[in-house]
Amino acid sequence: MSRPPGAAASASSSASGDRAAAAGTNHGVISTGDGATIDQRTVHLPAAALRPPADVEAPGALTNLPAPPSPVFVDRQSDMGELHAALNDGLPATPSVVYGLGGVGKSALALHFAHHHRDRYNPVWWIPAETPSSIAGALAGLAAGINPFGCLASASSAENAAWAVNWLQAHEGWLLIFDNAASPRDLEAVIGPLGSGRHLITSRRSTGWRRLARPLVLETLPADAAVDMLVRLIDDQDADDGHDADTGGSDGPGGADGPLLERIAAELGHLPLALEQAAAYIEYTAITPTTYLERLRRHPARMFAASAPASPGAAGAAGAEVHHHRTVARIWQLSLQAITAESPLAGDILRTFAWFSSAPVPRELAHALHTDPFVVDDALALLHTYSMITLTRRTFSLHGLVRAVARTPDSADPNRAADLITVARERSEGVMWQSLPGDPVFDVTGWERWRELLPHIHALLALLNPEQDTRATADISFLASGFLQGEGHMAQAISYSRRAVDAFVRIYGPDAPRTMAARSFLASAHRTAGDLESALPLHLGNVADCERVLGPDHPDTLVARGNLAYLYALRGETDRALELNRRNLGDYERTVGPDHPHTLNARANLASSYRAAGDLARAVALHEQSLAEYELHFGPDHPETLTARSNLARSWEMADDLDRAIALHERVLTDRERILGPHHPHVDLARNLLAGARRAHSEPGAD
C-alpha cells in the first residue's frame, strides 16, 4: 500500500526483524465502518525508492516508443536531417516543433527520427500531448519506468509526473517527443524548467511557438514520392498474398500502372495518411486500384471516411496520427469542430473557397464574406493556426484534399451538412463573379487580376454542372472566354464561350443581347483559333440576329458586322471585307462620333482592308492616323496601340519603306515583351514580323 504524501516510512515488524531489508513498510488493518476490518498487505520498498531524483539512474535503453505505423517511410531525408541538426548540436537546444496539416506525417517523422536515434538518448519517451492530463500521465509513466518502486510510495499521478520533471532537470541525454500538442501553453510548464536533454514536438498548430520552440513546417510529399509510397504499400500487400497485384490489367503497380497510381496520389493530395488509408482499404477489400479510384471519384465522402478495421493493439501509445487506421475525414472533423466553435466564419471560408483551386487566393476575396475586416483576419489566422490553410500577407491557399473534403457533403459531419455545402457553393460563385475585373478586351488594367483569378475560375467551372449554370457562372464563363482569347488559350476560350451561349439561351432566351454577345465571342474564338469554317456561319448568324433584334445601327450590330468583315479578310475575300469596313466606319462616325473607340477600331480595320487590296497609299495614311488616335485615347503602351503600331510597320514594309518598318517592328517587339511577357502569342507574332522585314531588307534589290 502506498503511504500518504509526506508521511514518514515506518519500521517493519516482520518476523525476520530484518529492518535493513526495506526502506519503509506499512501494515495494519482498515476499518470498513461497520465493525469489520480488512487486513492490509505489507509493502516493502527498497532503499532506492526514496532516493532523490538526482541520485537515481535510468535503466539502460529505456523507451516507450511504439512501432512505426507503416513499414513505408519515403522522402523525408531533408526533414530528418534538419531535426538531427537541431537536436544534436552538442548543447541543449531550443526544441523543434514539426507542424502541418493533419495527416501530413508529423508523428511518423518524429517516430522514425526517435527510432533511428534511440541509441543516442536514454530515456526516449513518447508523450501524447493532446491535453495536460495526457502529458501528466505520460510523465508519470516515465517516472514509473525510471523508478518503479518509488512510484509505489507516491499517492498520485501528479506527484509521479512532478518526480519525472525533477529527474529530467537533474539528468542529461534524454529525448522527449510531445506528439500532437494542442497548445503551446500546455507544454510551457513542462519544457520551461528543463535546461538539459532534448525535446521534439509535433502539432497541427502553426503559430504560438516562437518563445517555446523553433517551428519546422512539414509539407505533403512530392508527387513522385507519393507514388513511390503507394507502389511500396501495395507491393507489400501483394508480397504478403504471394501473388501479383490484381490491378485491372496486365501490369503491376510499379509498371504501366504508374499513371493510375499518379492519379490516385493526386486525388489524395499526396498526403501520407490518405495514401496509407487508401492502401489499407485496397488490401482489406481486395479491390483493384482502378476500382478504388472510381469509388473515390463517385463517392468521395464515403471514401474519405473509409478505413480497414484496426488490428488488435494497432493504436498503441503513438498518438492520434501514428494510428494509421485514423482517416483524414475524422482528424479534420475534429479540427473543424474546434475551429468553428471559436469562429463560425472560419468554417464558412473553408467551405466557400473549397470550390476554388489550390493556387493562392487574394485575401480580399475572403472579406466578401463579412463586413468586419478584423473578424475575417481572425478567421483566416485561426485556419492557418490549425494548418488548414497557408496564409501570407497577400494570399491564402487550401491543400487539394482539404478542398475536396470541405466541399463534400457528409451527414456524419455537422460542418459538412448538405445545406451548408450548397450555400457555400452558391457563395463561391458570387464571390468569384464580384471579383472579376472589367471587360478584358479593352480594360488592360485588369489583366494581372485575370491571371491571378484564372486558376480559380477553371477549378470552379470544372466542379459545376454546366446544365445548372446560374447567371453568375454564365457571366464568369463569358468574360473568361474573352480574356483567354487575348492570351491565346483558344481551346479553353471556345469551350467557355460555348458554355456561356448555352447558359444564356436557357436563362435569357436566344435573342437576348447577352446571348448574342456570347455567340459573338464564340465566333471570334473559332476565328482566332484558325477555324474559319466554323466561324463563318456564326458570324453571319450574329449579323442577321443583331440587325433583326437590335436594328442596323445598334452598336452590337456594328461590332458583329466588323467581326464578319475581319473574317472575310482572313478568308481572302478582300472586296467583301473592304465594302463592310467602309460601311461600318461611316455608320460609327454617324452614330457615336469620330473619336469613339469603336470608330477608331473601324478606321484601323478599313486601313487593313486597303492594305490587303493593294491600295498602300490609303492604307499608310489611315494607319498613321489610327496610330496617332490610339496613342491619344489609350496611351502608348495599350495593347491596341501596339497593334496599331504593328499594322503601320507592316504597311511601311509592304510599301518598301523597310528601314522605317524594321525600326517600328523592333519597337513593337520590345514593348510587347515588356508589357505582355516573353511568351505571349502577340510577342511571337511581333518576332516573326520583324524577322520577315529583316529578310526582305537583306534580299537582293532591297533598299
NORBEL-V53826 format. One record per pair of residues at least 12 apart in sequence whose ideal C-beta (glycine too) atoms are under 8 Angstrom apart, sorted by the first residue. I is the first residue (numbers start at 1). J is the second residue. D is the distance in Angstrom with one decimal. If there is no record, write none. Layout:
I_J_D + I_J_D
This chain:
1_26_5.2 + 1_40_5.7 + 1_41_6.8 + 1_43_5.6 + 2_43_7.6 + 2_152_5.6 + 2_153_6.1 + 2_154_6.5 + 2_155_5.9 + 3_24_7.0 + 3_26_5.9 + 3_153_5.9 + 3_155_7.6 + 4_155_6.2 + 5_154_7.6 + 5_155_4.8 + 5_156_7.7 + 5_159_6.7 + 8_24_7.8 + 9_23_5.9 + 9_24_2.3 + 9_25_7.2 + 9_45_7.1 + 9_50_6.9 + 9_153_7.8 + 10_24_6.5 + 10_25_6.4 + 10_26_6.4 + 11_25_7.4 + 12_25_4.2 + 12_27_7.9 + 12_42_7.1 + 12_44_6.9 + 13_25_8.0 + 13_27_7.0 + 14_42_7.1 + 21_44_6.6 + 22_44_3.9 + 22_45_5.9 + 22_46_7.0 + 22_47_7.9 + 23_45_5.1 + 23_46_6.3 + 23_47_4.4 + 23_48_8.0 + 23_49_6.0 + 23_50_5.2 + 24_45_5.1 + 24_49_7.8 + 24_50_6.9 + 24_153_7.2 + 25_42_5.2 + 25_43_6.4 + 25_44_5.6 + 25_45_7.3 + 26_40_6.8 + 26_42_6.9 + 26_43_6.3 + 27_40_5.4 + 27_41_7.5 + 27_42_4.2 + 28_40_5.3 + 43_152_6.4 + 45_149_5.4 + 45_150_8.0 + 45_152_6.3 + 45_153_5.7 + 46_149_5.3 + 48_147_7.1 + 48_149_6.7 + 48_150_7.4 + 49_147_6.8 + 49_149_3.9 + 49_150_4.4 + 49_152_6.9 + 49_153_5.4 + 50_150_7.0 + 50_153_6.4 + 51_150_7.7 + 52_166_7.9 + 53_147_7.9 + 53_163_5.9 + 53_166_4.3 + 53_167_3.9 + 53_169_7.8 + 53_170_5.5 + 54_166_7.8 + 54_167_7.7 + 54_170_3.8 + 54_171_7.7 + 56_146_6.2 + 56_147_5.2 + 56_150_7.4 + 56_167_6.5 + 58_122_5.9 + 58_123_5.2 + 58_145_7.6 + 58_146_4.8 + 58_167_7.9 + 58_171_7.2 + 58_174_7.6 + 59_145_7.3 + 59_146_7.2 + 60_122_6.6 + 61_118_7.5 + 61_122_6.4 + 62_122_5.9 + 62_123_3.7 + 62_124_7.5 + 62_125_7.8 + 62_145_5.3 + 62_146_6.9 + 63_114_8.0 + 63_118_6.0 + 63_122_8.0 + 63_123_6.0 + 63_124_4.3 + 63_125_6.9 + 63_126_7.9 + 64_125_5.8 + 64_126_5.4 + 64_141_6.7 + 64_142_7.8 + 64_145_7.0 + 64_317_6.0 + 65_111_6.8 + 65_114_5.6 + 65_115_6.1 + 65_118_6.8 + 65_124_6.0 + 65_126_5.5 + 66_111_7.1 + 66_126_6.7 + 66_316_3.7 + 66_317_5.3 + 66_318_3.9 + 66_322_6.4 + 67_316_7.1 + 68_108_6.7 + 68_111_5.6 + 68_112_6.0 + 68_115_6.7 + 68_322_7.8 + 69_108_6.5 + 69_111_7.7 + 69_276_7.5 + 69_314_7.9 + 69_318_6.6 + 69_322_4.8 + 69_323_6.5 + 69_324_4.0 + 70_108_7.0 + 70_233_7.3 + 70_276_5.4 + 70_324_5.7 + 71_236_6.4 + 72_229_5.4 + 72_232_4.7 + 72_233_5.3 + 72_236_7.2 + 72_276_7.9 + 73_108_6.6 + 73_112_5.3 + 74_221_6.8 + 74_225_4.8 + 74_228_5.4 + 74_229_4.9 + 74_232_7.3 + 75_221_5.7 + 75_222_6.1 + 75_225_3.4 + 75_228_7.4 + 76_105_7.3 + 76_109_5.6 + 76_112_7.3 + 79_98_7.7 + 79_109_5.8 + 79_216_7.3 + 79_218_6.3 + 80_109_7.2 + 80_112_7.2 + 80_113_5.8 + 80_116_7.2 + 82_96_7.8 + 82_216_6.2 + 83_96_6.0 + 83_98_7.6 + 83_109_7.6 + 83_113_5.2 + 83_200_6.8 + 83_216_7.3 + 84_113_7.5 + 84_117_7.3 + 86_214_6.5 + 86_216_7.7 + 87_117_7.9 + 87_175_7.4 + 87_198_4.8 + 87_200_6.6 + 88_117_7.6 + 88_120_7.1 + 88_198_8.0 + 92_172_7.9 + 92_195_6.0 + 92_196_5.3 + 92_197_6.8 + 92_198_7.4 + 93_198_7.2 + 94_213_6.2 + 94_214_5.0 + 95_191_6.2 + 95_198_7.6 + 95_199_3.6 + 95_200_6.7 + 95_201_5.8 + 95_212_6.9 + 95_213_4.2 + 95_214_7.1 + 96_199_7.9 + 96_200_5.9 + 96_201_7.0 + 96_213_6.2 + 96_214_5.2 + 96_215_8.0 + 96_216_5.4 + 97_181_7.4 + 97_201_4.0 + 97_202_7.2 + 97_203_5.8 + 97_209_4.8 + 97_212_7.6 + 97_213_4.0 + 97_214_7.0 + 97_215_5.5 + 97_216_6.8 + 98_110_6.3 + 98_200_7.3 + 98_201_7.0 + 98_202_4.9 + 98_203_7.6 + 98_216_5.1 + 98_217_8.0 + 98_218_5.3 + 99_202_7.4 + 99_203_5.0 + 99_204_6.6 + 99_205_6.2 + 99_206_4.9 + 99_209_7.5 + 99_215_6.0 + 99_216_7.3 + 99_217_6.0 + 99_218_7.0 + 99_387_6.2 + 100_204_7.2 + 100_206_7.8 + 100_217_5.7 + 100_218_4.0 + 100_219_6.9 + 100_387_5.4 + 101_204_7.2 + 101_220_7.3 + 101_271_7.1 + 101_387_4.7 + 101_388_7.2 + 101_399_5.8 + 101_402_7.0 + 102_204_5.4 + 102_273_7.6 + 102_321_7.1 + 102_328_7.1 + 102_331_4.2 + 102_332_5.7 + 102_335_5.9 + 102_387_7.1 + 103_271_5.0 + 103_272_6.7 + 103_273_3.2 + 103_274_6.1 + 103_321_6.8 + 103_328_4.9 + 103_331_6.0 + 103_332_7.8 + 104_218_5.3 + 104_219_7.1 + 104_220_5.8 + 104_271_6.2 + 104_272_6.5 + 104_273_7.4 + 104_387_7.9 + 105_218_6.5 + 105_221_7.8 + 105_272_4.0 + 105_273_7.0 + 105_321_7.5 + 106_180_7.8 + 106_202_4.0 + 106_203_7.4 + 106_204_7.9 + 106_218_5.4 + 106_321_6.2 + 107_179_5.3 + 107_180_6.6 + 107_202_5.4 + 107_318_6.5 + 107_319_5.5 + 107_320_7.4 + 107_321_3.8 + 107_322_4.5 + 108_272_6.7 + 108_321_7.0 + 108_322_6.6 + 109_202_7.7 + 109_218_6.3 + 110_177_5.2 + 110_179_6.5 + 110_200_5.4 + 110_202_5.1 + 111_126_7.6 + 111_177_7.6 + 111_318_6.3 + 111_322_6.0 + 113_200_7.0 + 114_126_7.2 + 114_175_6.5 + 114_177_5.6 + 114_200_7.4 + 117_175_7.5 + 120_175_7.8 + 121_173_5.9 + 121_174_5.7 + 121_175_3.9 + 121_197_8.0 + 121_198_6.8 + 122_173_5.9 + 122_174_6.5 + 123_142_6.7 + 123_145_6.6 + 123_146_7.0 + 123_174_5.4 + 123_175_7.7 + 124_174_7.3 + 124_175_4.8 + 124_177_7.6 + 125_138_7.0 + 125_141_7.8 + 125_142_4.9 + 125_145_7.7 + 125_174_7.3 + 125_175_7.3 + 125_176_5.4 + 125_177_7.2 + 126_138_7.3 + 126_177_5.2 + 126_179_6.4 + 126_317_5.9 + 126_318_6.5 + 126_319_7.4 + 127_139_7.0 + 127_176_6.0 + 127_177_6.4 + 127_178_5.0 + 127_179_6.6 + 128_179_5.7 + 128_180_6.7 + 128_317_6.8 + 128_319_4.6 + 128_320_7.8 + 129_178_4.0 + 129_179_5.8 + 129_180_6.0 + 129_181_4.1 + 129_182_7.0 + 129_186_6.5 + 129_187_6.7 + 129_201_7.3 + 129_203_7.9 + 129_319_7.8 + 130_180_5.5 + 130_181_7.6 + 130_182_5.3 + 130_319_7.6 + 130_320_7.0 + 131_182_6.8 + 131_186_7.2 + 132_186_5.2 + 135_161_7.9 + 135_178_7.1 + 135_186_6.3 + 135_187_7.4 + 135_190_6.4 + 136_157_6.2 + 136_158_6.1 + 136_161_4.4 + 137_157_6.1 + 137_161_7.7 + 138_317_8.0 + 139_160_7.3 + 139_161_3.9 + 139_164_4.3 + 139_165_6.6 + 139_190_7.3 + 140_157_4.3 + 140_158_7.7 + 140_160_3.8 + 140_161_4.7 + 140_164_6.8 + 142_164_4.5 + 142_167_8.0 + 143_160_4.2 + 143_161_6.8 + 143_163_4.7 + 143_164_4.0 + 143_167_7.0 + 144_160_6.6 + 146_164_7.2 + 146_167_6.0 + 147_163_7.4 + 147_167_7.8 + 150_163_6.8 + 151_163_7.8 + 165_190_6.5 + 165_193_6.7 + 165_194_7.3 + 168_194_5.4 + 168_196_7.5 + 168_197_5.9 + 169_193_6.2 + 169_194_6.1 + 169_195_7.2 + 169_196_7.4 + 171_196_7.0 + 171_197_7.3 + 172_196_4.4 + 172_197_6.0 + 173_197_6.8 + 174_197_4.3 + 174_198_7.1 + 175_197_6.9 + 175_198_4.7 + 175_199_7.7 + 175_200_6.9 + 176_197_7.0 + 176_198_7.3 + 176_199_5.2 + 176_200_7.3 + 177_199_7.9 + 177_200_4.8 + 177_201_7.7 + 177_202_7.5 + 178_199_6.7 + 178_200_7.3 + 178_201_4.6 + 178_202_7.3 + 179_202_5.2 + 179_318_7.1 + 179_319_3.8 + 179_320_7.8 + 179_321_7.5 + 179_322_7.3 + 180_202_5.9 + 180_203_6.6 + 180_204_7.3 + 180_319_4.9 + 180_320_5.1 + 180_321_6.3 + 181_201_5.3 + 181_202_6.9 + 181_203_4.3 + 181_205_7.2 + 182_203_7.4 + 182_205_7.3 + 183_205_7.0 + 183_208_7.3 + 184_205_7.4 + 184_208_4.5 + 184_209_5.5 + 184_211_7.8 + 184_212_5.2 + 184_213_7.6 + 187_201_6.8 + 187_212_6.5 + 188_212_6.2 + 191_212_6.4 + 191_213_7.8 + 192_212_7.9 + 199_213_7.4 + 201_213_5.6 + 202_319_8.0 + 202_321_7.5 + 204_335_6.4 + 204_386_5.5 + 204_387_5.0 + 205_385_5.4 + 205_386_6.5 + 205_387_7.3 + 206_384_5.9 + 206_385_5.8 + 206_386_7.7 + 206_387_5.3 + 207_381_7.4 + 207_384_6.9 + 207_385_4.8 + 208_385_7.3 + 220_269_6.2 + 220_270_4.4 + 220_271_5.5 + 220_272_7.7 + 220_399_6.8 + 221_270_4.6 + 221_271_7.7 + 221_272_6.2 + 221_275_7.8 + 222_270_7.1 + 223_262_7.0 + 223_265_6.6 + 223_266_7.2 + 223_270_6.1 + 225_270_7.7 + 226_265_4.0 + 226_268_7.7 + 226_270_3.9 + 226_272_7.9 + 226_275_6.1 + 227_258_6.6 + 227_261_5.1 + 227_262_5.4 + 227_265_5.1 + 229_265_7.9 + 229_272_6.8 + 229_275_5.2 + 229_276_8.0 + 230_253_7.0 + 230_261_4.8 + 230_264_6.4 + 230_265_5.9 + 230_275_5.6 + 230_278_7.2 + 230_279_6.3 + 230_289_8.0 + 231_253_5.1 + 231_254_4.9 + 231_258_7.8 + 231_261_6.3 + 233_275_7.1 + 233_276_6.8 + 233_279_3.7 + 234_253_4.8 + 234_261_7.8 + 234_279_5.8 + 234_282_6.6 + 234_283_7.9 + 234_289_7.0 + 235_252_7.6 + 235_253_6.5 + 235_254_6.5 + 237_279_7.0 + 237_282_7.3 + 237_283_4.5 + 238_252_7.5 + 245_257_7.8 + 245_288_8.0 + 246_286_7.7 + 246_288_5.5 + 247_260_7.2 + 247_288_5.2 + 247_289_5.5 + 247_290_6.7 + 248_288_4.2 + 248_289_7.3 + 248_290_3.9 + 248_291_7.1 + 249_290_7.8 + 253_289_6.6 + 257_289_6.6 + 260_289_5.5 + 260_290_6.3 + 260_293_6.8 + 261_289_6.4 + 263_293_6.0 + 264_278_6.4 + 264_289_6.1 + 264_292_6.7 + 264_293_5.3 + 264_296_7.3 + 266_400_7.7 + 267_293_6.8 + 267_296_5.7 + 267_297_7.2 + 267_404_7.6 + 268_296_7.8 + 268_401_5.9 + 269_399_5.5 + 269_400_4.1 + 269_401_3.2 + 269_402_7.5 + 269_404_7.4 + 271_328_6.6 + 271_399_7.5 + 271_401_5.3 + 273_321_6.8 + 273_324_7.2 + 273_326_7.0 + 273_327_7.8 + 273_328_5.8 + 273_331_7.5 + 274_328_5.0 + 274_401_6.0 + 276_324_4.9 + 277_306_7.4 + 277_307_5.6 + 277_324_7.5 + 277_327_5.6 + 277_328_6.7 + 278_292_6.2 + 278_296_7.7 + 280_307_6.3 + 280_308_4.1 + 280_324_6.8 + 280_325_7.0 + 281_303_7.7 + 281_306_5.3 + 281_307_6.4 + 281_308_5.8 + 283_308_6.6 + 284_308_3.6 + 284_309_7.1 + 300_404_6.2 + 300_405_7.8 + 300_408_4.7 + 301_329_7.6 + 301_408_4.8 + 301_409_6.3 + 301_410_4.4 + 301_416_7.7 + 304_327_6.6 + 304_328_5.9 + 304_329_4.0 + 304_404_7.6 + 304_405_5.5 + 304_408_6.8 + 304_410_7.7 + 305_327_5.5 + 305_329_4.3 + 305_330_6.9 + 305_410_7.1 + 305_412_7.0 + 306_327_7.0 + 307_325_5.0 + 307_326_7.5 + 307_327_5.0 + 308_325_6.5 + 309_325_7.4 + 310_323_7.4 + 310_325_4.2 + 328_401_6.5 + 328_405_6.6 + 329_405_6.1 + 329_410_7.0 + 329_413_7.2 + 332_388_7.7 + 332_402_7.1 + 332_405_5.9 + 333_413_5.0 + 333_415_7.0 + 335_386_5.1 + 335_388_6.5 + 336_350_7.4 + 336_388_7.9 + 336_413_7.5 + 336_415_4.4 + 337_414_8.0 + 337_415_6.9 + 338_386_7.2 + 339_382_5.9 + 339_383_6.6 + 339_386_5.7 + 339_388_7.0 + 340_415_5.8 + 342_382_6.1 + 343_375_7.8 + 343_378_6.4 + 343_379_4.7 + 343_382_5.2 + 345_369_6.6 + 345_370_5.6 + 345_375_6.0 + 345_376_6.9 + 345_379_4.2 + 346_379_4.1 + 346_380_7.7 + 346_382_5.0 + 346_383_5.2 + 347_415_5.6 + 347_420_8.0 + 348_369_5.8 + 348_424_7.0 + 348_427_7.5 + 349_366_5.5 + 349_369_6.3 + 349_376_7.9 + 349_379_5.7 + 349_380_6.8 + 349_383_6.5 + 350_383_6.4 + 350_388_6.3 + 350_389_7.5 + 350_398_7.3 + 350_402_7.5 + 350_406_4.9 + 351_406_5.3 + 351_407_6.7 + 351_415_7.9 + 351_416_7.7 + 351_420_6.2 + 351_421_6.5 + 351_424_3.5 + 352_369_6.5 + 352_424_4.9 + 352_427_4.9 + 352_428_5.0 + 352_431_6.6 + 353_365_7.6 + 353_366_7.3 + 353_396_7.8 + 353_398_6.0 + 353_403_7.8 + 353_428_6.9 + 354_398_6.5 + 354_402_7.3 + 354_403_4.3 + 354_404_7.6 + 354_405_8.0 + 354_406_3.8 + 354_407_3.9 + 354_424_7.0 + 354_428_7.8 + 355_403_7.7 + 355_407_5.9 + 355_424_7.2 + 355_425_5.8 + 355_428_3.9 + 355_429_7.9 + 355_459_7.0 + 355_460_5.2 + 355_463_5.8 + 356_398_7.5 + 356_403_7.6 + 356_428_6.8 + 356_432_7.7 + 356_455_8.0 + 356_456_4.0 + 356_459_5.6 + 356_460_6.3 + 357_455_4.3 + 357_456_5.1 + 357_458_6.8 + 357_459_3.7 + 358_397_5.9 + 358_398_6.2 + 358_399_6.5 + 358_400_4.9 + 358_403_6.6 + 359_397_6.6 + 359_455_4.1 + 359_456_6.7 + 360_392_7.3 + 360_394_7.6 + 360_395_3.5 + 360_396_7.1 + 360_397_4.8 + 361_395_5.9 + 361_396_5.6 + 361_397_6.3 + 361_398_7.9 + 361_456_6.6 + 362_394_6.7 + 362_395_5.9 + 362_435_7.7 + 362_452_6.4 + 363_380_7.0 + 363_393_7.8 + 363_394_6.1 + 363_395_6.0 + 363_396_6.1 + 365_431_5.7 + 365_435_5.6 + 366_379_7.6 + 366_380_6.1 + 366_396_7.0 + 368_430_7.8 + 368_431_4.9 + 368_434_6.2 + 368_435_7.4 + 369_427_7.1 + 369_431_7.4 + 380_396_5.8 + 383_396_7.6 + 384_396_7.4 + 388_402_6.1 + 389_402_7.8 + 407_421_6.1 + 407_424_7.0 + 407_425_7.1 + 407_463_7.4 + 408_421_7.3 + 409_421_4.7 + 425_464_7.6 + 426_470_7.8 + 428_460_6.3 + 429_460_7.1 + 429_464_7.7 + 429_470_6.2 + 429_472_4.5 + 429_473_5.4 + 429_476_7.6 + 430_472_5.9 + 432_453_7.2 + 432_456_6.6 + 432_457_6.7 + 432_460_5.9 + 432_472_7.4 + 432_476_5.9 + 433_472_4.0 + 433_473_7.8 + 433_475_6.0 + 433_476_5.8 + 435_449_8.0 + 435_453_6.4 + 436_450_7.9 + 436_453_7.0 + 436_475_7.8 + 436_476_6.8 + 436_479_5.8 + 437_449_4.4 + 437_450_5.8 + 439_479_7.4 + 439_482_7.2 + 440_479_6.4 + 440_482_4.8 + 440_483_3.7 + 440_486_6.3 + 441_482_5.3 + 441_486_7.1 + 442_597_7.0 + 442_640_7.5 + 444_638_5.8 + 444_639_6.1 + 447_483_7.4 + 447_486_8.0 + 450_480_7.9 + 450_483_4.7 + 454_480_7.2 + 454_483_7.5 + 454_484_8.0 + 457_476_6.0 + 457_480_5.2 + 458_492_7.7 + 460_473_7.5 + 460_476_7.3 + 461_473_6.7 + 461_476_6.8 + 461_477_6.3 + 461_480_7.9 + 461_496_7.3 + 461_499_7.5 + 466_499_5.3 + 466_502_6.7 + 466_503_7.0 + 469_499_7.0 + 469_502_7.8 + 469_503_3.9 + 469_506_7.8 + 469_507_7.8 + 470_507_7.9 + 471_507_6.0 + 473_503_7.1 + 474_499_7.6 + 474_500_5.4 + 474_503_3.5 + 474_504_5.7 + 474_507_6.4 + 475_500_7.7 + 477_496_4.4 + 477_497_7.6 + 477_499_4.6 + 477_500_4.2 + 477_503_6.9 + 478_496_7.3 + 478_497_7.3 + 478_500_3.8 + 478_504_7.5 + 478_514_7.6 + 478_517_7.4 + 478_518_5.2 + 478_521_6.5 + 480_496_5.3 + 481_493_4.7 + 481_494_7.7 + 481_496_3.9 + 481_497_4.1 + 481_500_6.4 + 481_521_5.3 + 481_522_7.7 + 481_525_6.3 + 482_521_5.9 + 484_496_6.7 + 485_521_7.6 + 485_524_6.5 + 485_525_5.5 + 485_528_5.5 + 486_639_7.7 + 487_680_7.3 + 487_681_7.6 + 488_680_7.0 + 488_681_3.6 + 490_525_6.2 + 490_528_6.0 + 490_529_3.8 + 491_529_7.5 + 493_521_7.9 + 493_525_4.4 + 493_528_7.6 + 493_529_7.8 + 494_522_6.9 + 494_525_4.5 + 494_526_6.4 + 494_529_6.5 + 497_518_6.3 + 497_521_4.5 + 497_522_3.8 + 497_525_5.0 + 498_522_5.8 + 500_518_4.2 + 500_521_7.1 + 500_522_7.8 + 501_515_6.6 + 501_518_4.5 + 501_519_5.6 + 501_522_5.6 + 504_518_5.2 + 511_545_6.8 + 511_549_4.9 + 513_549_7.9 + 513_550_7.2 + 513_556_6.5 + 516_542_6.4 + 516_545_5.5 + 516_546_6.0 + 516_549_7.1 + 516_550_7.9 + 516_556_6.6 + 516_560_7.7 + 517_556_6.7 + 519_538_6.3 + 519_541_7.0 + 519_542_5.5 + 519_545_7.5 + 520_542_5.1 + 520_556_7.8 + 520_559_6.8 + 520_560_5.9 + 520_563_6.4 + 522_538_6.1 + 523_535_5.2 + 523_538_3.5 + 523_539_4.7 + 523_542_6.0 + 523_563_6.6 + 523_567_7.9 + 524_563_6.0 + 526_538_6.5 + 527_539_7.4 + 527_563_7.6 + 527_566_7.3 + 527_567_5.5 + 527_570_6.8 + 532_567_6.6 + 532_570_6.0 + 532_571_5.7 + 535_567_5.7 + 536_567_6.3 + 536_571_7.5 + 539_560_7.2 + 539_563_5.6 + 539_564_4.4 + 539_567_5.2 + 540_564_6.7 + 542_560_4.3 + 542_563_7.1 + 542_564_7.5 + 543_557_7.2 + 543_560_4.7 + 543_561_5.6 + 543_564_5.4 + 545_560_8.0 + 546_560_4.7 + 552_587_7.9 + 553_587_6.2 + 553_590_7.9 + 553_591_5.3 + 555_591_7.5 + 555_592_7.0 + 555_598_6.6 + 558_584_5.7 + 558_587_5.6 + 558_588_6.0 + 558_591_7.5 + 558_598_6.8 + 558_602_7.6 + 559_598_7.1 + 561_580_5.8 + 561_583_7.3 + 561_584_5.4 + 562_580_7.5 + 562_581_7.2 + 562_584_5.1 + 562_601_7.1 + 562_602_6.1 + 562_605_6.0 + 564_580_6.3 + 565_577_4.8 + 565_580_3.6 + 565_581_4.8 + 565_584_6.6 + 565_605_6.4 + 565_609_7.3 + 566_605_6.5 + 568_580_6.8 + 569_608_6.7 + 569_609_6.3 + 569_612_5.8 + 574_609_7.0 + 574_612_5.0 + 574_613_5.1 + 575_613_7.7 + 577_609_5.0 + 577_612_7.0 + 578_606_7.6 + 578_609_4.3 + 578_610_7.3 + 578_612_7.8 + 578_613_5.7 + 581_602_6.7 + 581_605_4.8 + 581_606_4.2 + 581_608_8.0 + 581_609_4.7 + 582_606_6.2 + 582_609_7.9 + 584_602_4.8 + 584_605_7.2 + 584_606_7.8 + 585_599_7.1 + 585_602_4.3 + 585_603_5.8 + 585_605_7.8 + 585_606_5.1 + 588_602_4.8 + 595_629_7.4 + 595_633_7.1 + 597_633_6.6 + 597_634_7.8 + 600_626_6.5 + 600_629_5.0 + 600_630_6.3 + 600_633_6.6 + 601_640_7.7 + 603_622_6.1 + 603_625_6.9 + 603_626_5.3 + 603_629_7.4 + 604_622_7.6 + 604_623_7.2 + 604_626_4.3 + 604_630_7.8 + 604_643_7.8 + 604_644_5.9 + 604_647_6.5 + 606_622_6.2 + 607_619_5.2 + 607_622_3.4 + 607_623_4.6 + 607_626_5.8 + 607_647_6.8 + 607_651_7.4 + 608_623_7.9 + 608_647_6.2 + 610_622_6.5 + 611_623_7.6 + 611_647_7.8 + 611_650_7.2 + 611_651_5.3 + 611_654_6.4 + 616_651_6.5 + 616_654_5.8 + 616_655_4.6 + 619_651_4.9 + 619_654_7.8 + 620_648_7.4 + 620_651_4.8 + 620_652_6.7 + 620_655_5.9 + 623_644_7.0 + 623_647_5.2 + 623_648_4.2 + 623_651_5.0 + 624_648_6.1 + 626_644_5.1 + 626_647_7.4 + 626_648_7.7 + 627_641_7.3 + 627_644_4.4 + 627_645_5.7 + 627_647_7.9 + 627_648_5.2 + 630_644_4.4 + 631_644_8.0 + 637_671_6.5 + 637_675_5.7 + 639_675_7.2 + 639_676_7.3 + 639_682_7.2 + 642_668_5.8 + 642_671_5.6 + 642_672_5.9 + 642_675_7.4 + 642_682_7.5 + 643_682_7.9 + 645_664_6.2 + 645_667_6.9 + 645_668_5.3 + 645_671_7.8 + 646_664_7.8 + 646_665_7.3 + 646_668_4.8 + 646_685_7.8 + 646_686_6.5 + 646_689_6.6 + 648_664_6.4 + 649_661_4.9 + 649_664_3.7 + 649_665_4.7 + 649_668_6.4 + 649_689_7.1 + 649_693_7.4 + 650_689_6.5 + 652_664_6.8 + 653_665_7.7 + 653_692_7.8 + 653_693_5.0 + 653_696_6.7 + 656_702_7.9 + 656_703_6.7 + 658_693_6.3 + 658_696_6.1 + 658_697_4.5 + 658_702_6.2 + 658_703_6.1 + 659_697_7.7 + 659_703_7.4 + 661_693_5.1 + 662_690_7.0 + 662_693_4.9 + 662_694_6.2 + 662_697_6.2 + 665_686_6.8 + 665_689_5.4 + 665_690_4.0 + 665_693_5.3 + 666_690_6.1 + 668_686_4.9 + 668_689_7.6 + 668_690_7.7 + 669_683_7.0 + 669_686_4.2 + 669_687_5.8 + 669_690_5.4 + 672_686_5.1
